[in-house]
Amino acid sequence: MAPVERKQLDLTPLRDAKLPVIFVLGGPGCGKGTQCDKIVKQYGYTHLSSGDLLRDEVSSGSERGKALNAIMEKGDLVPLEVVLDLLAEAMLKQVSTSKGFLIDGYPREQAQGVQFEQTILPCTKVLYFEVPDEVMVQRLLHRAKTSGRVDDNEETIKKRLATFHKHSEPVIQYYKDKCSTIVALTSPDEVFVEVQKALSAIQ
């Protein structure tokens, strides 16, 4: 199969803008999507999810999208360089109007964070939304009942959590000096108070 097309990007506008870049981490069911929405509204940041960008590229029907679809249909991992291209392109599109970037669910492992920083921009801050596994399991089972998501049964949820911990714990350790751990057990508004405290230093 032909390799996925790479684009030559001029990242100078991104680097000149010196906007904050925040990696947002947390297991499935931790509520980080809700918190990202609140951050966007309050701070004018741009919320980017590598998963959403991949899905959008596939649905666009572009040559790159078709190549990505073929990779994902086989269950293979999308090359990291391509994920970084998609993130960089999305950031460039928003650079003139954004006040910063929330990179949601990224990096999934340490190497991804290192390569992002080498290729695009340094990370300013990491927000890690921590919730005990048993709470995340209950939240996801409840969501499955209401949404009919087939991947949300107890066994698959526990596997997803195990995978998340295995890959994310080294990331959190690597970024420990930049990482704010937020225990996300209270209401979304109460959790957001802690988010605001964590972000106050970079405003």
Rosetta constraint file for C-alpha pairs under 8 A:
AtomPair CA 2 CA 67 HARMONIC 7.87 0.50
AtomPair CA 3 CA 67 HARMONIC 7.69 0.50
AtomPair CA 4 CA 64 HARMONIC 5.84 0.50
AtomPair CA 4 CA 67 HARMONIC 5.79 0.50
AtomPair CA 4 CA 68 HARMONIC 7.00 0.50
AtomPair CA 4 CA 82 HARMONIC 7.46 0.50
AtomPair CA 5 CA 63 HARMONIC 7.74 0.50
AtomPair CA 5 CA 64 HARMONIC 5.75 0.50
AtomPair CA 6 CA 82 HARMONIC 6.89 0.50
AtomPair CA 6 CA 85 HARMONIC 7.41 0.50
AtomPair CA 7 CA 85 HARMONIC 7.22 0.50
AtomPair CA 9 CA 88 HARMONIC 8.00 0.50
AtomPair CA 9 CA 89 HARMONIC 7.60 0.50
AtomPair CA 11 CA 15 HARMONIC 6.37 0.50
AtomPair CA 11 CA 88 HARMONIC 7.67 0.50
AtomPair CA 11 CA 92 HARMONIC 7.33 0.50
AtomPair CA 11 CA 120 HARMONIC 7.15 0.50
AtomPair CA 12 CA 16 HARMONIC 5.96 0.50
AtomPair CA 13 CA 17 HARMONIC 6.10 0.50
AtomPair CA 13 CA 92 HARMONIC 7.25 0.50
AtomPair CA 13 CA 95 HARMONIC 7.32 0.50
AtomPair CA 14 CA 18 HARMONIC 6.84 0.50
AtomPair CA 14 CA 19 HARMONIC 7.66 0.50
AtomPair CA 14 CA 91 HARMONIC 7.43 0.50
AtomPair CA 14 CA 92 HARMONIC 6.27 0.50
AtomPair CA 14 CA 95 HARMONIC 6.30 0.50
AtomPair CA 14 CA 121 HARMONIC 7.86 0.50
AtomPair CA 15 CA 121 HARMONIC 6.82 0.50
AtomPair CA 17 CA 95 HARMONIC 7.24 0.50
AtomPair CA 19 CA 99 HARMONIC 6.32 0.50
AtomPair CA 19 CA 100 HARMONIC 4.95 0.50
AtomPair CA 19 CA 101 HARMONIC 7.39 0.50
AtomPair CA 20 CA 99 HARMONIC 7.54 0.50
AtomPair CA 20 CA 100 HARMONIC 4.80 0.50
AtomPair CA 20 CA 101 HARMONIC 6.31 0.50
AtomPair CA 20 CA 123 HARMONIC 7.34 0.50
AtomPair CA 20 CA 124 HARMONIC 5.54 0.50
AtomPair CA 20 CA 125 HARMONIC 7.81 0.50
AtomPair CA 20 CA 202 HARMONIC 7.60 0.50
AtomPair CA 21 CA 100 HARMONIC 5.97 0.50
AtomPair CA 21 CA 101 HARMONIC 4.87 0.50
AtomPair CA 21 CA 102 HARMONIC 6.21 0.50
AtomPair CA 21 CA 103 HARMONIC 7.28 0.50
AtomPair CA 21 CA 121 HARMONIC 7.57 0.50
AtomPair CA 21 CA 122 HARMONIC 7.18 0.50
AtomPair CA 21 CA 123 HARMONIC 5.10 0.50
AtomPair CA 21 CA 124 HARMONIC 5.18 0.50
AtomPair CA 21 CA 125 HARMONIC 6.71 0.50
AtomPair CA 22 CA 100 HARMONIC 7.86 0.50
AtomPair CA 22 CA 101 HARMONIC 6.08 0.50
AtomPair CA 22 CA 102 HARMONIC 4.90 0.50
AtomPair CA 22 CA 103 HARMONIC 6.00 0.50
AtomPair CA 22 CA 123 HARMONIC 6.11 0.50
AtomPair CA 22 CA 124 HARMONIC 5.83 0.50
AtomPair CA 22 CA 125 HARMONIC 4.84 0.50
AtomPair CA 22 CA 126 HARMONIC 5.51 0.50
AtomPair CA 22 CA 127 HARMONIC 7.14 0.50
AtomPair CA 23 CA 102 HARMONIC 6.03 0.50
AtomPair CA 23 CA 103 HARMONIC 4.85 0.50
AtomPair CA 23 CA 104 HARMONIC 6.23 0.50
AtomPair CA 23 CA 105 HARMONIC 7.31 0.50
AtomPair CA 23 CA 106 HARMONIC 6.05 0.50
AtomPair CA 23 CA 107 HARMONIC 7.13 0.50
AtomPair CA 23 CA 123 HARMONIC 7.04 0.50
AtomPair CA 23 CA 125 HARMONIC 6.48 0.50
AtomPair CA 23 CA 126 HARMONIC 4.76 0.50
AtomPair CA 23 CA 127 HARMONIC 6.32 0.50
AtomPair CA 24 CA 32 HARMONIC 7.38 0.50
AtomPair CA 24 CA 102 HARMONIC 6.59 0.50
AtomPair CA 24 CA 103 HARMONIC 5.91 0.50
AtomPair CA 24 CA 104 HARMONIC 4.83 0.50
AtomPair CA 24 CA 105 HARMONIC 5.73 0.50
AtomPair CA 24 CA 106 HARMONIC 6.64 0.50
AtomPair CA 24 CA 126 HARMONIC 5.95 0.50
AtomPair CA 24 CA 127 HARMONIC 4.95 0.50
AtomPair CA 24 CA 128 HARMONIC 6.15 0.50
AtomPair CA 24 CA 129 HARMONIC 7.90 0.50
AtomPair CA 25 CA 32 HARMONIC 7.51 0.50
AtomPair CA 25 CA 104 HARMONIC 6.72 0.50
AtomPair CA 25 CA 105 HARMONIC 5.18 0.50
AtomPair CA 25 CA 106 HARMONIC 6.67 0.50
AtomPair CA 25 CA 107 HARMONIC 7.84 0.50
AtomPair CA 25 CA 126 HARMONIC 7.36 0.50
AtomPair CA 25 CA 127 HARMONIC 6.07 0.50
AtomPair CA 25 CA 128 HARMONIC 4.69 0.50
AtomPair CA 25 CA 129 HARMONIC 6.26 0.50
AtomPair CA 25 CA 168 HARMONIC 7.98 0.50
AtomPair CA 26 CA 30 HARMONIC 5.87 0.50
AtomPair CA 26 CA 32 HARMONIC 6.64 0.50
AtomPair CA 26 CA 105 HARMONIC 7.11 0.50
AtomPair CA 26 CA 128 HARMONIC 5.49 0.50
AtomPair CA 26 CA 129 HARMONIC 4.76 0.50
AtomPair CA 26 CA 130 HARMONIC 6.18 0.50
AtomPair CA 27 CA 129 HARMONIC 7.64 0.50
AtomPair CA 27 CA 130 HARMONIC 7.55 0.50
AtomPair CA 27 CA 131 HARMONIC 7.70 0.50
AtomPair CA 27 CA 136 HARMONIC 7.64 0.50
AtomPair CA 27 CA 161 HARMONIC 6.42 0.50
AtomPair CA 27 CA 164 HARMONIC 6.20 0.50
AtomPair CA 27 CA 165 HARMONIC 7.81 0.50
AtomPair CA 28 CA 136 HARMONIC 6.78 0.50
AtomPair CA 28 CA 140 HARMONIC 7.63 0.50
AtomPair CA 28 CA 160 HARMONIC 7.64 0.50
AtomPair CA 28 CA 161 HARMONIC 7.06 0.50
AtomPair CA 29 CA 136 HARMONIC 5.06 0.50
AtomPair CA 29 CA 137 HARMONIC 7.55 0.50
AtomPair CA 29 CA 139 HARMONIC 6.03 0.50
AtomPair CA 29 CA 140 HARMONIC 5.77 0.50
AtomPair CA 30 CA 129 HARMONIC 6.28 0.50
AtomPair CA 30 CA 130 HARMONIC 6.86 0.50
AtomPair CA 30 CA 131 HARMONIC 5.93 0.50
AtomPair CA 30 CA 136 HARMONIC 6.26 0.50
AtomPair CA 30 CA 184 HARMONIC 6.70 0.50
AtomPair CA 31 CA 35 HARMONIC 6.63 0.50
AtomPair CA 31 CA 129 HARMONIC 7.70 0.50
AtomPair CA 31 CA 184 HARMONIC 7.34 0.50
AtomPair CA 31 CA 188 HARMONIC 7.86 0.50
AtomPair CA 32 CA 36 HARMONIC 6.02 0.50
AtomPair CA 32 CA 129 HARMONIC 6.65 0.50
AtomPair CA 33 CA 37 HARMONIC 6.35 0.50
AtomPair CA 33 CA 104 HARMONIC 8.00 0.50
AtomPair CA 34 CA 38 HARMONIC 6.47 0.50
AtomPair CA 34 CA 188 HARMONIC 7.30 0.50
AtomPair CA 35 CA 39 HARMONIC 6.20 0.50
AtomPair CA 35 CA 188 HARMONIC 7.10 0.50
AtomPair CA 35 CA 191 HARMONIC 7.91 0.50
AtomPair CA 35 CA 192 HARMONIC 6.49 0.50
AtomPair CA 36 CA 40 HARMONIC 6.18 0.50
AtomPair CA 36 CA 47 HARMONIC 6.71 0.50
AtomPair CA 36 CA 102 HARMONIC 7.31 0.50
AtomPair CA 36 CA 104 HARMONIC 7.91 0.50
AtomPair CA 37 CA 41 HARMONIC 6.34 0.50
AtomPair CA 37 CA 47 HARMONIC 7.72 0.50
AtomPair CA 38 CA 42 HARMONIC 6.10 0.50
AtomPair CA 38 CA 192 HARMONIC 7.45 0.50
AtomPair CA 39 CA 43 HARMONIC 5.62 0.50
AtomPair CA 39 CA 44 HARMONIC 7.30 0.50
AtomPair CA 39 CA 45 HARMONIC 6.81 0.50
AtomPair CA 40 CA 44 HARMONIC 4.91 0.50
AtomPair CA 40 CA 45 HARMONIC 4.76 0.50
AtomPair CA 40 CA 46 HARMONIC 6.27 0.50
AtomPair CA 40 CA 47 HARMONIC 6.76 0.50
AtomPair CA 41 CA 45 HARMONIC 7.76 0.50
AtomPair CA 43 CA 99 HARMONIC 7.07 0.50
AtomPair CA 44 CA 98 HARMONIC 6.29 0.50
AtomPair CA 44 CA 99 HARMONIC 5.50 0.50
AtomPair CA 44 CA 100 HARMONIC 7.29 0.50
AtomPair CA 45 CA 98 HARMONIC 5.63 0.50
AtomPair CA 45 CA 99 HARMONIC 5.03 0.50
AtomPair CA 45 CA 100 HARMONIC 4.57 0.50
AtomPair CA 45 CA 101 HARMONIC 5.36 0.50
AtomPair CA 45 CA 102 HARMONIC 6.65 0.50
AtomPair CA 46 CA 94 HARMONIC 7.38 0.50
AtomPair CA 46 CA 98 HARMONIC 6.03 0.50
AtomPair CA 46 CA 99 HARMONIC 7.44 0.50
AtomPair CA 46 CA 100 HARMONIC 6.19 0.50
AtomPair CA 46 CA 101 HARMONIC 4.85 0.50
AtomPair CA 46 CA 102 HARMONIC 5.99 0.50
AtomPair CA 47 CA 101 HARMONIC 6.15 0.50
AtomPair CA 47 CA 102 HARMONIC 4.79 0.50
AtomPair CA 47 CA 103 HARMONIC 6.41 0.50
AtomPair CA 47 CA 104 HARMONIC 7.00 0.50
AtomPair CA 48 CA 52 HARMONIC 7.69 0.50
AtomPair CA 48 CA 53 HARMONIC 7.59 0.50
AtomPair CA 48 CA 87 HARMONIC 7.40 0.50
AtomPair CA 48 CA 90 HARMONIC 7.74 0.50
AtomPair CA 48 CA 101 HARMONIC 7.19 0.50
AtomPair CA 48 CA 102 HARMONIC 5.96 0.50
AtomPair CA 48 CA 103 HARMONIC 5.11 0.50
AtomPair CA 48 CA 104 HARMONIC 5.93 0.50
AtomPair CA 49 CA 53 HARMONIC 6.25 0.50
AtomPair CA 49 CA 103 HARMONIC 6.00 0.50
AtomPair CA 49 CA 104 HARMONIC 4.86 0.50
AtomPair CA 49 CA 105 HARMONIC 6.70 0.50
AtomPair CA 49 CA 106 HARMONIC 7.75 0.50
AtomPair CA 50 CA 54 HARMONIC 6.14 0.50
AtomPair CA 50 CA 83 HARMONIC 6.59 0.50
AtomPair CA 50 CA 86 HARMONIC 7.58 0.50
AtomPair CA 50 CA 87 HARMONIC 6.72 0.50
AtomPair CA 50 CA 103 HARMONIC 7.74 0.50
AtomPair CA 50 CA 104 HARMONIC 7.31 0.50
AtomPair CA 50 CA 105 HARMONIC 7.61 0.50
AtomPair CA 50 CA 106 HARMONIC 7.38 0.50
AtomPair CA 51 CA 55 HARMONIC 6.26 0.50
AtomPair CA 52 CA 56 HARMONIC 6.04 0.50
AtomPair CA 53 CA 57 HARMONIC 6.13 0.50
AtomPair CA 53 CA 86 HARMONIC 6.55 0.50
AtomPair CA 53 CA 87 HARMONIC 7.47 0.50
AtomPair CA 54 CA 58 HARMONIC 6.26 0.50
AtomPair CA 54 CA 65 HARMONIC 7.84 0.50
AtomPair CA 54 CA 68 HARMONIC 7.75 0.50
AtomPair CA 54 CA 83 HARMONIC 7.49 0.50
AtomPair CA 54 CA 86 HARMONIC 7.55 0.50
AtomPair CA 55 CA 59 HARMONIC 6.18 0.50
AtomPair CA 56 CA 60 HARMONIC 6.10 0.50
AtomPair CA 57 CA 61 HARMONIC 7.12 0.50
AtomPair CA 57 CA 62 HARMONIC 7.02 0.50
AtomPair CA 57 CA 64 HARMONIC 7.38 0.50
AtomPair CA 57 CA 65 HARMONIC 4.89 0.50
AtomPair CA 58 CA 62 HARMONIC 7.16 0.50
AtomPair CA 58 CA 64 HARMONIC 7.66 0.50
AtomPair CA 58 CA 65 HARMONIC 3.91 0.50
AtomPair CA 58 CA 66 HARMONIC 6.08 0.50
AtomPair CA 58 CA 68 HARMONIC 6.56 0.50
AtomPair CA 58 CA 69 HARMONIC 5.88 0.50
AtomPair CA 59 CA 65 HARMONIC 6.98 0.50
AtomPair CA 60 CA 65 HARMONIC 6.63 0.50
AtomPair CA 61 CA 65 HARMONIC 5.62 0.50
AtomPair CA 61 CA 66 HARMONIC 6.17 0.50
AtomPair CA 62 CA 66 HARMONIC 6.21 0.50
AtomPair CA 63 CA 67 HARMONIC 6.32 0.50
AtomPair CA 64 CA 68 HARMONIC 6.14 0.50
AtomPair CA 65 CA 69 HARMONIC 6.04 0.50
AtomPair CA 66 CA 70 HARMONIC 6.32 0.50
AtomPair CA 67 CA 71 HARMONIC 6.49 0.50
AtomPair CA 68 CA 72 HARMONIC 6.21 0.50
AtomPair CA 68 CA 78 HARMONIC 6.84 0.50
AtomPair CA 69 CA 73 HARMONIC 5.93 0.50
AtomPair CA 70 CA 74 HARMONIC 6.45 0.50
AtomPair CA 71 CA 75 HARMONIC 6.60 0.50
AtomPair CA 71 CA 76 HARMONIC 5.43 0.50
AtomPair CA 71 CA 77 HARMONIC 6.95 0.50
AtomPair CA 71 CA 78 HARMONIC 6.51 0.50
AtomPair CA 72 CA 76 HARMONIC 5.57 0.50
AtomPair CA 72 CA 77 HARMONIC 6.79 0.50
AtomPair CA 72 CA 78 HARMONIC 7.01 0.50
AtomPair CA 78 CA 82 HARMONIC 7.07 0.50
AtomPair CA 78 CA 83 HARMONIC 7.18 0.50
AtomPair CA 79 CA 83 HARMONIC 6.77 0.50
AtomPair CA 80 CA 84 HARMONIC 6.20 0.50
AtomPair CA 80 CA 112 HARMONIC 7.21 0.50
AtomPair CA 81 CA 85 HARMONIC 6.18 0.50
AtomPair CA 82 CA 86 HARMONIC 6.30 0.50
AtomPair CA 83 CA 87 HARMONIC 6.29 0.50
AtomPair CA 84 CA 88 HARMONIC 5.99 0.50
AtomPair CA 84 CA 116 HARMONIC 6.63 0.50
AtomPair CA 84 CA 119 HARMONIC 7.83 0.50
AtomPair CA 84 CA 120 HARMONIC 7.81 0.50
AtomPair CA 85 CA 89 HARMONIC 6.04 0.50
AtomPair CA 86 CA 90 HARMONIC 6.19 0.50
AtomPair CA 87 CA 91 HARMONIC 6.14 0.50
AtomPair CA 88 CA 92 HARMONIC 6.10 0.50
AtomPair CA 88 CA 120 HARMONIC 6.62 0.50
AtomPair CA 89 CA 93 HARMONIC 6.30 0.50
AtomPair CA 90 CA 94 HARMONIC 6.60 0.50
AtomPair CA 91 CA 95 HARMONIC 5.85 0.50
AtomPair CA 91 CA 101 HARMONIC 7.50 0.50
AtomPair CA 94 CA 98 HARMONIC 5.65 0.50
AtomPair CA 106 CA 112 HARMONIC 7.67 0.50
AtomPair CA 106 CA 113 HARMONIC 7.44 0.50
AtomPair CA 107 CA 111 HARMONIC 7.94 0.50
AtomPair CA 107 CA 112 HARMONIC 5.22 0.50
AtomPair CA 107 CA 113 HARMONIC 5.05 0.50
AtomPair CA 107 CA 168 HARMONIC 7.99 0.50
AtomPair CA 107 CA 171 HARMONIC 7.43 0.50
AtomPair CA 108 CA 112 HARMONIC 6.77 0.50
AtomPair CA 108 CA 113 HARMONIC 7.98 0.50
AtomPair CA 108 CA 164 HARMONIC 7.71 0.50
AtomPair CA 108 CA 167 HARMONIC 6.24 0.50
AtomPair CA 108 CA 168 HARMONIC 6.02 0.50
AtomPair CA 108 CA 171 HARMONIC 7.67 0.50
AtomPair CA 109 CA 113 HARMONIC 6.96 0.50
AtomPair CA 109 CA 167 HARMONIC 5.05 0.50
AtomPair CA 109 CA 168 HARMONIC 5.78 0.50
AtomPair CA 109 CA 170 HARMONIC 7.22 0.50
AtomPair CA 109 CA 171 HARMONIC 5.85 0.50
AtomPair CA 110 CA 114 HARMONIC 6.40 0.50
AtomPair CA 110 CA 167 HARMONIC 7.65 0.50
AtomPair CA 110 CA 168 HARMONIC 7.63 0.50
AtomPair CA 110 CA 170 HARMONIC 6.36 0.50
AtomPair CA 110 CA 171 HARMONIC 4.75 0.50
AtomPair CA 110 CA 174 HARMONIC 7.23 0.50
AtomPair CA 111 CA 115 HARMONIC 6.11 0.50
AtomPair CA 112 CA 116 HARMONIC 6.07 0.50
AtomPair CA 113 CA 117 HARMONIC 6.29 0.50
AtomPair CA 113 CA 171 HARMONIC 7.68 0.50
AtomPair CA 114 CA 118 HARMONIC 6.23 0.50
AtomPair CA 115 CA 119 HARMONIC 5.86 0.50
AtomPair CA 116 CA 120 HARMONIC 5.51 0.50
AtomPair CA 116 CA 121 HARMONIC 6.71 0.50
AtomPair CA 116 CA 122 HARMONIC 7.57 0.50
AtomPair CA 117 CA 121 HARMONIC 4.84 0.50
AtomPair CA 117 CA 122 HARMONIC 4.46 0.50
AtomPair CA 117 CA 123 HARMONIC 6.42 0.50
AtomPair CA 118 CA 122 HARMONIC 7.34 0.50
AtomPair CA 124 CA 178 HARMONIC 7.05 0.50
AtomPair CA 125 CA 178 HARMONIC 5.04 0.50
AtomPair CA 125 CA 179 HARMONIC 6.07 0.50
AtomPair CA 125 CA 180 HARMONIC 7.75 0.50
AtomPair CA 126 CA 175 HARMONIC 7.17 0.50
AtomPair CA 126 CA 178 HARMONIC 5.81 0.50
AtomPair CA 126 CA 179 HARMONIC 4.45 0.50
AtomPair CA 126 CA 180 HARMONIC 6.22 0.50
AtomPair CA 127 CA 179 HARMONIC 5.84 0.50
AtomPair CA 127 CA 180 HARMONIC 5.15 0.50
AtomPair CA 127 CA 181 HARMONIC 6.17 0.50
AtomPair CA 127 CA 182 HARMONIC 7.19 0.50
AtomPair CA 127 CA 195 HARMONIC 7.92 0.50
AtomPair CA 127 CA 198 HARMONIC 7.95 0.50
AtomPair CA 128 CA 172 HARMONIC 7.74 0.50
AtomPair CA 128 CA 179 HARMONIC 6.91 0.50
AtomPair CA 128 CA 180 HARMONIC 6.16 0.50
AtomPair CA 128 CA 181 HARMONIC 4.76 0.50
AtomPair CA 128 CA 182 HARMONIC 6.02 0.50
AtomPair CA 129 CA 181 HARMONIC 6.06 0.50
AtomPair CA 129 CA 182 HARMONIC 4.94 0.50
AtomPair CA 129 CA 183 HARMONIC 5.92 0.50
AtomPair CA 129 CA 184 HARMONIC 5.80 0.50
AtomPair CA 130 CA 181 HARMONIC 6.56 0.50
AtomPair CA 130 CA 182 HARMONIC 5.89 0.50
AtomPair CA 130 CA 183 HARMONIC 4.80 0.50
AtomPair CA 130 CA 184 HARMONIC 5.85 0.50
AtomPair CA 131 CA 135 HARMONIC 6.60 0.50
AtomPair CA 131 CA 136 HARMONIC 6.55 0.50
AtomPair CA 131 CA 183 HARMONIC 6.06 0.50
AtomPair CA 131 CA 184 HARMONIC 5.73 0.50
AtomPair CA 131 CA 185 HARMONIC 6.40 0.50
AtomPair CA 132 CA 136 HARMONIC 6.52 0.50
AtomPair CA 133 CA 137 HARMONIC 6.12 0.50
AtomPair CA 133 CA 161 HARMONIC 7.21 0.50
AtomPair CA 134 CA 138 HARMONIC 6.30 0.50
AtomPair CA 135 CA 139 HARMONIC 6.14 0.50
AtomPair CA 136 CA 140 HARMONIC 6.08 0.50
AtomPair CA 137 CA 141 HARMONIC 6.09 0.50
AtomPair CA 137 CA 154 HARMONIC 6.84 0.50
AtomPair CA 137 CA 157 HARMONIC 6.43 0.50
AtomPair CA 137 CA 158 HARMONIC 7.15 0.50
AtomPair CA 138 CA 142 HARMONIC 6.12 0.50
AtomPair CA 139 CA 143 HARMONIC 6.20 0.50
AtomPair CA 140 CA 144 HARMONIC 6.04 0.50
AtomPair CA 140 CA 152 HARMONIC 6.30 0.50
AtomPair CA 140 CA 157 HARMONIC 7.48 0.50
AtomPair CA 141 CA 145 HARMONIC 6.40 0.50
AtomPair CA 141 CA 152 HARMONIC 6.18 0.50
AtomPair CA 141 CA 153 HARMONIC 6.42 0.50
AtomPair CA 141 CA 154 HARMONIC 6.89 0.50
AtomPair CA 142 CA 146 HARMONIC 6.61 0.50
AtomPair CA 143 CA 147 HARMONIC 5.89 0.50
AtomPair CA 143 CA 148 HARMONIC 7.86 0.50
AtomPair CA 143 CA 149 HARMONIC 7.82 0.50
AtomPair CA 143 CA 152 HARMONIC 7.90 0.50
AtomPair CA 144 CA 148 HARMONIC 5.05 0.50
AtomPair CA 144 CA 149 HARMONIC 5.06 0.50
AtomPair CA 144 CA 150 HARMONIC 7.27 0.50
AtomPair CA 144 CA 152 HARMONIC 5.44 0.50
AtomPair CA 144 CA 153 HARMONIC 7.36 0.50
AtomPair CA 145 CA 149 HARMONIC 7.80 0.50
AtomPair CA 151 CA 156 HARMONIC 6.45 0.50
AtomPair CA 151 CA 157 HARMONIC 7.53 0.50
AtomPair CA 152 CA 156 HARMONIC 6.43 0.50
AtomPair CA 152 CA 157 HARMONIC 5.85 0.50
AtomPair CA 153 CA 157 HARMONIC 6.01 0.50
AtomPair CA 154 CA 158 HARMONIC 6.16 0.50
AtomPair CA 155 CA 159 HARMONIC 6.36 0.50
AtomPair CA 156 CA 160 HARMONIC 6.16 0.50
AtomPair CA 157 CA 161 HARMONIC 6.21 0.50
AtomPair CA 158 CA 162 HARMONIC 6.16 0.50
AtomPair CA 159 CA 163 HARMONIC 6.22 0.50
AtomPair CA 160 CA 164 HARMONIC 6.09 0.50
AtomPair CA 161 CA 165 HARMONIC 6.21 0.50
AtomPair CA 162 CA 166 HARMONIC 6.15 0.50
AtomPair CA 163 CA 167 HARMONIC 6.32 0.50
AtomPair CA 164 CA 168 HARMONIC 5.70 0.50
AtomPair CA 165 CA 169 HARMONIC 5.59 0.50
AtomPair CA 166 CA 170 HARMONIC 7.73 0.50
AtomPair CA 167 CA 171 HARMONIC 7.16 0.50
AtomPair CA 168 CA 172 HARMONIC 6.23 0.50
AtomPair CA 169 CA 173 HARMONIC 6.20 0.50
AtomPair CA 170 CA 174 HARMONIC 5.99 0.50
AtomPair CA 171 CA 175 HARMONIC 6.24 0.50
AtomPair CA 172 CA 176 HARMONIC 5.75 0.50
AtomPair CA 172 CA 179 HARMONIC 6.86 0.50
AtomPair CA 175 CA 179 HARMONIC 5.78 0.50
AtomPair CA 180 CA 198 HARMONIC 6.29 0.50
AtomPair CA 182 CA 191 HARMONIC 7.42 0.50
AtomPair CA 182 CA 194 HARMONIC 6.72 0.50
AtomPair CA 182 CA 195 HARMONIC 7.25 0.50
AtomPair CA 183 CA 191 HARMONIC 7.54 0.50
AtomPair CA 184 CA 188 HARMONIC 7.84 0.50
AtomPair CA 184 CA 191 HARMONIC 5.77 0.50
AtomPair CA 185 CA 191 HARMONIC 7.60 0.50
AtomPair CA 186 CA 190 HARMONIC 6.02 0.50
AtomPair CA 186 CA 191 HARMONIC 6.13 0.50
AtomPair CA 187 CA 191 HARMONIC 6.21 0.50
AtomPair CA 188 CA 192 HARMONIC 6.07 0.50
AtomPair CA 189 CA 193 HARMONIC 6.53 0.50
AtomPair CA 190 CA 194 HARMONIC 7.03 0.50
AtomPair CA 191 CA 195 HARMONIC 6.49 0.50
AtomPair CA 192 CA 196 HARMONIC 6.13 0.50
AtomPair CA 193 CA 197 HARMONIC 6.45 0.50
AtomPair CA 194 CA 198 HARMONIC 6.30 0.50
AtomPair CA 195 CA 199 HARMONIC 6.21 0.50
AtomPair CA 196 CA 200 HARMONIC 5.89 0.50
AtomPair CA 197 CA 201 HARMONIC 7.72 0.50
AtomPair CA 199 CA 203 HARMONIC 6.82 0.50
